């Protein structure tokens, strides 16, 4: 058994409410009408954090991500109150990255300046498409012009580090439509761009009533041509669906993919924590429904379930994340973050190498181009064997 070394620690904060549930969305998001219970929820988040702090001792938070739902529904004052409370409880690294998700349709004038003053230094904006018809099919509440307006507000608020989410292989989308979306996104100059294929996830409206999607050949043509545009514009693909200018990679998400640790607070939030002294790796899950989350906070009945990740599942969990990175992972990283010797994965790595799905460069293992195209097949090779 190899020894754990505690990896960087992130903090994920879930704000679960949105204006409208998109038909493709499988996140823990809930439509809320009327005034949001912002003050109550901020208090519940801080109480949730208090309960988790004994799990991390005196560790320092390197990155923070506020996701949802639509976090930009919360006022800058509420976000400031939240971060004041968090900083009073746990130390942030001097160069902490703090990301907040926003919807172009919920942007109010001047709000991003307030978010920046609260401590946010990175915005992730859910553009998804720049085609009015596609936005309507996706159930988005914003129009084409709203994204450019939101970017103007972000920059005007003093936040130069931002991401645009753009989806592809949308219902009835053509290669030309998809390339137009990328061109429109690039015109706004984002340092980071998330470019991911629409998936029909179980439990969503699109899964129950599937729209007509581009066939496999069109989807591959979209991917190849849009990726050429991104490379030509100076972006590097550092994860299967993430592109960035040099130095603008999302550190919080990289921590996930590199099998780092993170606290998860808020309704339905998940966490992963290493205890090097005990030699354990644990996962936490919080109460999912916002109403119950708030009720449990009022009654102080606890939000968390916690379970240890057994050694037999750690190889798959590591590979599920690390193989999303074209740069791959080192043997040292595998061993210190799973607590296992590389021999636990070596047989499968060699089998994948034989199929041309991964390659080894010294102490580094990384997916090949073929492995990236057939990532699900590659990851599934590491599933624990059931006896």
SULMOLIN-V895499 format. One line per field, one symbol per residue. ss: DSSP state (~ for helix, > for strand, _ for the rest). phi: phi as a letter, one per 20 degrees, with the letter a starting at -180 (. if undefined). burial: # if it has 16 or more other C-alpha atoms within 10 Angstrom, else .. Layout:
ss->???
phi->???
burial->???
//
This chain:
ss->________>>>>>>>_>>___________>>______~~~~~~~~~~~~~~~~_______>>>>>>>>__~~~__~~~~~~~~~~~~____>>>>>>>>>>>_~~~____~~~~~~~~___>>>>>>>___~~~~~~______~~~~~~~~~~~~~_____>>>>>>>__>___~~~~~~~~~~~~~____>>>>>>_______~~~~____>__~~~~~~~~~~~~~~~~~___>>>>__>>>______~~~~~~~___>>>>>____>>>>>>____>>>>>>>___~~~~~~~~~~____>>>>>__~~~~~~~~~~~~______>>~~~~~~~~____~~~~~~~~~~~~___>>>>__>>>>_~~~~~_~~~~~~_______
phi->.eefcfegddcdcddeebfbeffdedfeccfcdnffeffffgfffffffgfegffdldfdeebccdcblcgfffffffffffffffffdbeefgdgecdcfbdgecedgnffffffffpfcbdddefmbddgffffffmfeddgffffffffffffendeebddececlegmfdffgffffffffffemffcceccefceegndffffcffedgffffffffffffffffffenededbgcccbfgndfffffgfgfemeebeccogmfdcccedffemcccddcdgefgffgfffffeldndddcbeefgfdffffffgefffegfmbegffgffddmdffffdfffffffffemeccdcmeddbfegffffdfgfffffeggfed
burial->..############################.......#..#########..#...#...#################.###.##.##...#.#...############...#####################..##..#.#####.###.##.##..#.#############.###.##########...#######.###...###......##....#..##..##..#....###########..###########################.#...###########..###.#....###....#....#################..##########..#...#..##...####....####..##..#..##..##....
//
